[in-house]
Amino acid sequence: MKIALNVSVICICIIVATSCDDSTTQTNGTNKTLKEKREAPQDYIEQLSDQIIESPNNANLYVKRAMAYTERNLMELAVKDAERALSIDSTASYFHQVLGEVNFLKGDLRPARLSLEKAAEIDPANTDALLKLAEVYFLLRRYDEAIIAVNDALRRDDQLAQGYFIKGYIYKETGDTITSISSFQTAVEVNPDLYEAYMELGSLYAFQGDPLALEYFNSALEIRPKSAEAFYHKGMFLQAGSRIDQARETYFEMLRADPNNVLAYYNLGYLYLTEYLAFDTAVAYFDSAVVVRPDYVEAIYNRGLAYEEQELYGEAETSYREALSINPQYDLAARGLSRLLE
């Protein structure tokens, strides 16, 4: 029988994730984290606008409003305010950094690069600008320049966990697994709560089939006990190593943490279909996956396969036709239907 493999991939938003939670807005001695911005009253922008009317040449107010606009995904307005701040004071490294970060979030990498390069030129000690610049270089595949920017930041402050993390990601991208692992390990030594680094280490060791992967996935789960991502990768590693009962228990834990997790339902269905040969149970889990995601064509197809294994050909045909109605090019479902109609 032809089984639809679980090809779902959970993307880890690595570099951006590590830079967002701890980023700080600095304006002439006033610090306000992005988290605090999120918790600010809804009329925060109106308050800033009123202050700008009273002090139209206060560049800091425009920067604050730019960050507030960014939090509300009003990116064009954020860019205009950051540019306005720079028109008032073009010598402030931080203002160039803010404009670079806003353009980075917009996906406009060239203007982001230029602004961040200017921020670092004005203040070579601006490690936030250097690390964000390294991220931009990374996305532009200018890896050597990315490493230089990170190293410049780390020379200023060797306790920047994000710097080691970014280096790990660059080395991973360029195929230097050993140095990548070393960099991620340094990142967690500096910041033992850096979830993303544990996930990267787990994934790298899992790719090598090394049981150390489990330790890193478990460390990630200690930090985020309900992380579907960590449960998923842990379960897949156990499954790939034929530790089927442990994989199943991991997916059960995944469901306890997130009762609507479609990947947990799918993977349990897959195990009951291919390993336990408990086809009725497989159908139940694939059904649950489809309830959560009605267009989950792989789950619909495998449900049909489980029906076919039980010689419930009418139900199997219905599932194959449903899969094809969602994706007419889905070859496995077409072949399954052909088998039934022969």
N, C-alpha and C positions, 0 to 999 in steps of 0.2 A: 504494500500500500504506500502511496505517496502522501507524506505528511507535510503540512505547511510548517516550516520551522519558525520559531519565534525570532523574528528579525527586528523587533522593536528596540530602539536605542534611546536611552535616556541621556540627553545632552547635559553635560555639566558646564554651566556658564562660569568658567574658571576665573579668568582674570578679572572680569567685571565684578563677579561675586565677591572676591576678596578685597576689592577696592571700595565697594559701596558701603558696607556696614559700618566701617570705622572711619570713613572720610569725614573731614571737618572743614567747615566754612570759616575762614578767618578774615575778619575785616577790622583792621586797626584795633586789635585787642579783643574784639568780640568774637567768641567761638560759638558756633551753633552746628550741631551734628545734623546730618540728613534725617536721622530718626526724629530729632526734635522738630525739624521742619514738618515732617509728616504729622506730628501731633499738634502743630500750630493750629489756631482757629481758622475756619474757612475764610474769614475776612482778612487774613494776614496780608494778602496782596493789596486789598483796599487800604489797609493801614499804611503799607509802604508807599502806595501811590499818593496818599495824603501827605506823607512826610516828604516825598519828592517834590510835590507842589510847593511846600514850604521851603525846601532846601534843594533847588534844582541842580546845584553844582556839587552835590555830595555824591561822589562816585561810589562810596560804600553802599548807599541805598539802592543804587541801580544793580550792584552785584547781588545784594540780598534778594531783590525782586527777581533777578535772573535765575537764582537758585530756586525760588518759589515757583516760578513759571516752569522750570525743569521738572519739579516734583509733580506738576499737573500736566506734564507732557505738552506744554505750550512752547515748543522748541524755537520757533521763529521769533517769538516775543523774547525768549531768553537770550537768543543771539543778539537781538537789537539792544537789550539792556546791557549786556556785557560789552558790546561795542561802544555804547554810550559812556560807560564807566571809563573805558580806555581813551575816549576822546577828551575826557576831563583830566585823566592822569595816565599817561602811557608809560610811566616809569615803574609802576607797581607790578612786580613779577606775578603776584597772586591774581591780578585782573586778567593777565594774559593766560594764566593757568585755567581760570574759570571759563574763558571763551574757548580754550582748547577742549576742556572737558565737555562743554555743551555741544560743540561740533562733533566730538567723539561719540556722544550719545545719539546724535542725529545720524551718525554713520558717514559724516563728511570728513574723511581722514586727512585729506591734504590740508585744509585750513586748520584742522586740529593739530596736525604736526607742526605747522608754521607757528601757531600760537604757543604751543608747548616748548618748542625750540627757543622762542623769544623769552619765555618765562625762565628757562634754565640759563639762558645767556645773561639776563639781568641779575639773576640770583642763583649762582651755581650750587648754593646750599638748599635750594627748594627741592627736597627729595620727593614730595608729592608730584611735582611737575615732571621730574625725571622718571619716576615709575610709570606715570601715565604715558609719557613719551615712549617708554619702552614698549608699552602695550600697543601703541600706534605703530611703531616700527615692526612689531611682531605681526600685526595684521597686514602690514604692507610687505611682509616677508623679507624685511631688511634685518635679518637676524643678527649680523655682526654689530650693527648700530644699536639694536635692542640690548645686546649684552653690554655694550659700552655704557649705555644709559643706566642700566641696572647697577653696574659696578661703580659708576660715579655716585649713585645714591648710597650704595652700601659703604663706600669709603667715608661718606659723611655720617652714616649711622649703620653700624653692623648688626643692629637688632631689628632691622626691617624684615619681618617674616615674609611680607608680600614680595619683597625683592628676590629672596631665594625661591619663592614659589614661581615667580615669573621666569626666572632662570631655568627652573625645572621644566616648565612648559616649553620654553624655547628649545632646550636640549632634547626633549621628547619629540618635538616637531621635526628636528633635524636628524633624528635617528640615533642620538647618543644616549642610549638607555641607562648606562652606568652612571654618567654624570647627571642625568635627569633624576634618577633615584636619589643620588647623593644630595642634590639641591632640595628636593622635596623633604628629605629627612632632616636637613638643616632647618627648613622652614618650620617643621613641627617641634624641633628642639627649641627654637626661639619662641614659637607660639604653640603650645601643646593643644590648643583648642581650635586649630585651623582645620576644620572639617574637610575642606576641598583638597588639602594636601594628603590627608589620609586616604581619601577616595582615589586620588591619582596613584598613590603608592599601591593601594590594593589592586587597581586595574593593571598596573605595570607588572606586579608579581603574578597576578592571575593569568596574564598573557603568557608568562613563562611557565605556568603550571606550578608555581611555588606556593606551598601551603602558608607562607607568610602573608599571603593575600588576605586570608581569613582574619588574621590579627589586625590588619589595617582596616578592614571593613567593620570589624567589631569596635575598633577605636572610634571610627566615624559614628557608629550607632550609640556609643556612650555620649557623644557630643549632641547628636540629634536622634533621640531614641525612636522617633516616628518617621525616620527618613525612608521613604519608599525606594529611593534611588539606592541607598546602601543595602537594604534588604534584597532588592532585585539583583544587584551585582553579586552579593554573597550567595544568594540562591543559585544563580547561574554558574558560579564557580563550583559549588558543590555538585550541581547537576552535571557539569562537564566532567567532573571527577568521579562520576558514577556513585556518588553518595546521595542516593535518591531519597531515602527517608529523611535525611537532614535537610535536603533541598526542600522537600515538601513542608517540613516544619517551619522552615524559613519563610515560605510563602504564606503559611498560616499566620505567622507573626506579622507579616506584611499586611494581611487583611485585618488583623486585630488593630493595627496602627491606622489603617485606612480602609474601612469596609467597602469603599467603592473603587478600589484600585483594580483597574482593568487588566493590568499585566499579571497581577497575582492570580486572578481568576483564570486567565489564559494559560499561564504556566502550570497551574494545578490541573487544568483540563488536559494539557499536553502530557503531563506525567501519568495521569490515569489512563490516557489513551495509549501511550507508547511503552510505559514501564509496568504499570500494574494491570493493564488490559481490563480495567474495570470500566467498560464502555458507557454504562448508564450513568456512572458518576462523572465521567468525562463530559457527557452531554450536559449534565447539570452545571458544571463549571463554565463550559463554553456558552451556555444560555445566559449565565450571569454576566459574562464578559460582554455579550451582545446587548444585554439590557443597559449596561453602562455606556457602551459605544455601539450604537446600532449599525454602523457601517464597517465594523471590524471584520473584514472579509476573511482573514485567516481563521478567526474563531468560527465563523459561519461554515467555512469549508471543513474544518476539522470536526465540527459537530456533525456534518453530513457523513464524514468518514466513520465516526463513532456509530452512527445509525447504520451505516452499511455493514460494519463489522457485526452488528447484531441482527443483520438480515432484515432490518426495517427499511425496506427499499423506498417506500413512498416518502417517509420522512427524510431519507437521504437525498432523494431527488429534489424535494422542496428546498433543502439547504443548499444544494449545488446551484439550483436555479436562482436562489436569493443571492448567492455570492456573485453569480454572473450578472445579475441585474445591477449590482453595485459596481462591478468591474468586469465588463464584457471580455477583457483580455486576460482574465485570470485562468491560466492554462490548467492548473490542477483541478479546478472545479469543472472545466470543460471536459477534461479526461474522465473525471468521476461520473459526470452525466452520461458520457458516451458508454462507459462500462455498463451502466444501468439500462441503457436503451438498446444494447446489443441483442 
